[in-house]
């Protein structure tokens, strides 16, 4: 139904973003959107979709907006890094996204300074499952949901290539996982029964574990991904070499069916993916406020591969002072967030991996250590 308006299969994202042309990341990433499908995590559109159609809340002047905590007035919340804040106030109230369309977007700095690498933005939305909206899937919890937009900023075209252009973030964070029992599911497997004919037959299943020492905020993988890996040990990660997480254990906690959207498969979402009061996305958190590595990858059903990243792929971790903090979950479901451009504190031990670029500063607080790996 949505293809005539959004574009062909190259506009799939946030679930089922895997067919036609290529995907923007090594992994296939679940999420939600108008063109999400079998591995979606929420039953709603996202704010990128609203911007695409220029949908505005009745009486609103902006497609990306929220309330200023200064005076509860509606303000535009589509920011460049280091922009001045409306009324000089850096706190905003996000009402339920499905009901009001409230959202916040920030363009991440330095990524596209050369004019070649595709830019990235971080989006923030409040999903409450309010009333009859039914946007929260089973066992998903109300809170802040976040994702990174990669390119796809021309809202007038239906021909731009590259699927999976919205990359979900999860409050659980990113890790380097260990895999056990990796296997191709048999035809009678319950995961194939659930997804039906849509389930790609090449996907492998594996139980995974990670500890606090395995945290990898910048370049790790997370529970909402089909993980990419060299499954046949030939030194190449092909488009179809992907792993569905089976039993998932992180820092000693094994996810149960009561904590996941379907059975114990975290790929469909969990009770812990939303950001809650006290959570923060910043330079020293997991996940961080840095841009994502991208790597053009072949279709999920393809055995082909790209030998090297393209010139539009981002291969740098640009540190910055952006922080997004959830400071109040109100009784009525509204959520207050605080945005800063100058939060350089790393106030707990961290492990950093990747090609890291320091443009500003890092403040490592007392008694903490950054491990460069």
C-alpha positions in Angstrom: 0.0 0.0 0.0 2.8 2.5 0.9 5.2 1.7 -1.9 3.5 4.1 -4.4 4.0 6.9 -2.0 7.4 6.1 -0.4 9.2 4.3 -3.2 10.1 0.7 -4.1 11.8 -2.0 -2.0 14.8 0.3 -1.6 12.7 2.3 0.9 12.2 -0.6 3.4 13.6 0.2 6.8 13.1 -0.6 10.4 12.2 -4.2 9.8 12.2 -6.1 6.4 14.8 -3.6 5.1 16.7 -6.1 3.1 15.5 -6.4 -0.5 16.5 -4.5 -3.7 19.8 -2.7 -4.3 21.8 -2.9 -1.0 21.5 -2.2 2.8 23.4 0.5 4.5 24.9 -1.6 7.3 26.6 -5.0 7.6 23.7 -6.1 9.8 20.0 -6.1 9.1 18.4 -4.0 11.8 14.9 -4.3 13.2 12.8 -1.3 14.0 9.5 0.4 12.9 8.3 2.4 10.0 5.5 2.5 7.3 7.6 0.1 5.3 8.6 -2.2 8.2 7.3 -5.7 8.0 8.1 -9.1 9.6 10.8 -8.0 12.0 9.3 -4.8 13.2 9.5 -3.8 16.8 6.6 -1.4 17.1 3.3 -1.1 15.3 3.6 2.5 14.1 5.2 4.8 11.6 8.3 6.8 12.7 9.0 10.5 12.6 11.0 10.2 9.4 7.8 8.9 7.7 5.9 12.0 9.1 8.6 14.3 7.7 8.5 12.5 4.4 4.8 13.3 4.0 5.0 16.6 5.8 2.4 15.4 8.3 1.7 18.1 10.8 -0.4 17.9 14.0 -3.6 20.0 13.5 -2.7 23.6 14.2 1.1 23.0 14.2 3.6 24.8 12.1 6.3 22.2 12.2 6.6 18.5 11.1 9.3 18.0 13.8 8.3 19.6 17.0 7.8 19.2 20.8 7.0 21.4 23.7 9.6 23.7 25.3 9.9 23.0 29.0 10.4 26.7 29.5 6.7 27.6 28.8 5.0 24.6 27.4 4.8 26.2 24.0 5.3 24.2 20.8 8.7 24.7 19.2 10.6 23.3 16.2 13.0 20.5 17.4 15.0 19.8 14.2 18.5 20.8 15.3 22.0 21.1 13.9 24.6 20.3 16.5 25.3 23.3 18.7 22.2 25.2 17.5 20.8 27.8 19.9 17.8 26.4 21.8 14.3 28.1 21.7 14.0 30.5 24.6 17.5 29.5 25.6 16.2 26.4 27.3 17.6 23.0 26.6 14.8 20.9 28.1 11.9 19.6 26.0 8.7 17.7 26.6 7.8 14.9 24.2 4.2 13.8 24.3 3.1 10.5 22.9 4.4 10.3 19.3 1.4 8.5 17.8 -1.1 10.9 19.3 0.8 14.2 18.7 3.7 13.5 16.3 6.2 15.0 18.8 9.8 14.1 18.0 13.3 15.5 18.2 16.0 15.3 15.6 19.7 16.3 15.8 22.2 16.2 13.0 25.4 14.5 14.2 28.5 16.7 13.7 31.5 16.1 11.4 30.2 13.0 9.6 29.7 14.7 6.2 32.2 17.5 6.4 33.9 16.3 3.2 30.6 16.6 1.3 30.9 12.9 0.3 30.1 10.7 3.3 26.4 10.5 3.9 25.1 12.5 6.9 23.5 11.0 10.0 20.8 12.3 12.4 19.6 10.9 15.7 15.8 10.8 16.2 14.0 10.7 19.6 10.3 9.7 20.1 8.1 9.0 23.0 5.9 5.9 22.5 3.3 5.2 25.2 0.8 2.9 23.5 -1.8 5.4 24.5 -5.5 4.8 24.1 -6.3 2.7 21.0 -3.0 3.4 19.3 -1.6 -0.1 19.9 1.9 1.0 18.7 3.6 -1.0 21.5 4.0 -4.6 20.7 3.7 -7.4 23.3 6.1 -6.8 26.2 7.4 -3.6 24.8 7.5 -0.8 27.4 6.5 2.9 27.2 9.4 5.2 27.0 11.9 6.9 24.6 12.7 5.1 21.4 15.7 6.3 19.3 17.3 5.6 16.0 19.9 6.9 13.6 18.9 8.2 10.1 21.6 7.6 7.4 21.1 9.7 4.3 17.5 9.6 2.7 17.1 13.3 3.3 15.7 14.2 -0.1 12.0 13.9 0.6 11.0 14.4 -3.0 12.5 11.4 -4.6 11.5 7.7 -4.7 14.7 6.5 -6.4 17.5 6.8 -3.7 19.1 3.5 -3.1 20.0 1.8 0.2 17.6 0.1 2.6 17.8 0.1 6.4 18.4 3.8 6.6 16.9 4.1 10.1 19.1 2.2 12.5 17.5 1.4 15.9 19.3 2.2 19.1 18.5 0.2 22.3 19.0 1.1 25.9 20.6 -2.3 26.4 23.6 -1.1 24.5 26.2 -2.6 22.1 28.4 -5.6 22.8 30.9 -8.0 21.3 29.0 -11.3 21.6 30.1 -14.9 21.8 28.1 -17.4 19.7 27.3 -21.0 20.5 25.2 -23.6 18.8 25.1 -21.7 15.5 22.9 -23.6 13.0 20.6 -23.2 10.1 17.0 -23.6 11.4 15.2 -26.7 10.2 12.0 -26.3 8.1 9.8 -27.1 11.2 11.6 -24.6 13.4 9.3 -22.4 15.5 10.9 -19.2 14.2 10.0 -20.2 10.6 6.5 -21.1 11.7 6.1 -17.5 13.2 7.5 -15.6 10.2 6.1 -18.0 7.6 7.2 -17.6 4.0 8.8 -14.2 4.8 11.6 -15.7 6.8 14.9 -15.8 4.8 15.9 -19.5 4.7 19.6 -18.6 4.8 19.4 -17.0 8.3 21.3 -18.9 11.0 20.4 -19.1 14.7 22.8 -18.9 17.6 22.7 -18.5 21.3 24.8 -15.5 22.4 26.4 -14.2 25.5 28.2 -11.0 26.5 29.5 -9.6 29.8 30.1 -6.1 31.0 33.7 -6.5 29.8 32.3 -7.1 26.3 30.6 -3.7 26.0 31.6 -2.0 22.7 29.6 1.2 22.4 31.0 2.4 19.2 31.3 -0.6 16.9 29.5 -3.5 18.7 26.3 -5.2 17.8 23.0 -5.2 19.7 19.9 -7.3 20.3 17.7 -5.7 17.6 20.1 -6.8 14.8 20.5 -9.9 12.6 24.2 -10.1 13.4 26.7 -10.1 10.6 29.4 -12.7 10.7 31.7 -14.9 8.6 29.7 -18.1 9.0 31.7 -20.2 6.6 35.1 -19.0 7.7 36.2 -17.9 4.3 37.3 -14.4 5.3 34.3 -12.8 3.7 31.0 -11.5 5.1 28.4 -12.0 2.4 25.0 -10.4 2.2 23.3 -13.5 3.5 25.7 -14.3 6.3 23.4 -13.2 9.2 22.5 -14.6 12.6 19.2 -14.5 14.5 19.9 -14.4 18.2 18.3 -17.4 19.9 18.9 -17.5 23.6 20.5 -14.2 24.6 22.4 -13.7 27.9 23.9 -10.3 28.7 25.9 -9.7 31.9 24.4 -12.8 33.5 20.8 -12.1 32.5 19.1 -14.5 30.1 16.1 -12.9 28.3 12.8 -14.8 28.8 9.7 -14.9 26.6 8.0 -12.6 29.1 10.7 -9.9 28.3 10.5 -10.2 24.5 8.0 -9.4 21.9 7.9 -13.0 20.6 9.2 -16.0 22.4 12.8 -15.2 23.6 14.0 -13.7 20.3 15.2 -10.3 21.1 15.3 -9.3 17.4 11.6 -8.3 17.7 12.2 -6.1 20.7 12.4 -6.4 24.4 11.1 -4.9 27.6 14.4 -3.1 28.0 14.9 -1.4 24.6 13.2 1.9 25.6 15.1 4.6 27.3 13.7 5.4 30.7 14.0 8.1 33.3 17.7 8.5 34.3 19.0 7.1 31.0 21.4 9.1 28.9 22.9 8.9 25.4 26.3 10.7 25.4 30.0 10.4 24.8 30.5 8.0 27.7 27.4 5.9 27.6 26.4 2.7 25.8 24.9 3.4 23.3 26.8 6.6 22.7 26.0 9.9 20.8 28.6 9.2 18.1 27.8 8.4 14.5 27.5 4.8 13.3 29.9 2.9 11.1 28.2 2.2 7.8 29.1 -0.5 5.2 27.3 -1.1 2.0 26.1 -4.7 2.1 24.4 -7.0 -0.4 20.8 -8.1 -0.2 19.9 -10.4 2.7 19.4 -13.3 0.3 22.6 -12.7 -1.8 25.9 -14.5 -1.6 27.6 -11.4 -3.1 29.6 -8.9 -1.1 31.4 -5.6 -1.3 35.2 -5.8 -0.9 35.6 -2.4 0.6 33.4 0.4 2.0 32.2 3.0 -0.5 33.2 6.7 -0.4 29.8 7.5 1.0 30.2 5.1 4.0 31.1 6.6 7.4 34.2 4.9 8.8 35.0 7.3 11.6 33.9 7.6 15.2 33.6 11.4 15.6 33.5 12.2 19.3 31.2 15.1 20.3 29.6 16.8 23.3 26.0 15.8 22.5 24.0 14.3 25.3 20.4 13.4 25.5 19.1 12.6 29.0 15.7 11.4 30.0 15.0 13.5 33.2 11.3 12.9 33.9 8.6 10.4 33.0 5.4 12.2 33.9 2.2 10.6 35.2 0.4 11.6 32.0 2.9 9.8 29.8 4.8 12.9 28.7 8.6 12.7 28.9 11.0 15.5 29.6 14.5 15.3 28.0 17.5 17.5 28.3 19.9 18.2 25.4 23.5 19.4 25.8 26.2 20.2 23.3 29.0 20.4 25.8 28.8 17.2 27.9 32.2 15.6 27.5 32.2 13.6 30.8 33.1 9.9 30.8 32.0 9.1 34.3 32.4 5.3 34.3 34.9 2.8 32.9 34.6 2.5 29.1 36.0 0.4 26.3 36.3 2.2 23.0 37.0 0.5 19.6 37.2 1.9 16.1 38.8 4.7 14.2 38.2 7.4 16.8 38.5 11.1 15.9 38.7 13.8 18.7 37.6 17.2 17.5 36.6 18.7 20.8 37.5 17.2 24.2 37.0 14.3 26.5 36.7 14.7 30.3 37.5 11.4 32.0 36.3 11.7 35.6 38.3 10.6 38.6 39.0 6.9 39.1 37.7 5.8 35.8 39.5 4.3 32.8 39.0 4.3 29.0 40.3 1.2 27.4 41.3 1.8 23.7 40.9 -1.6 22.0 
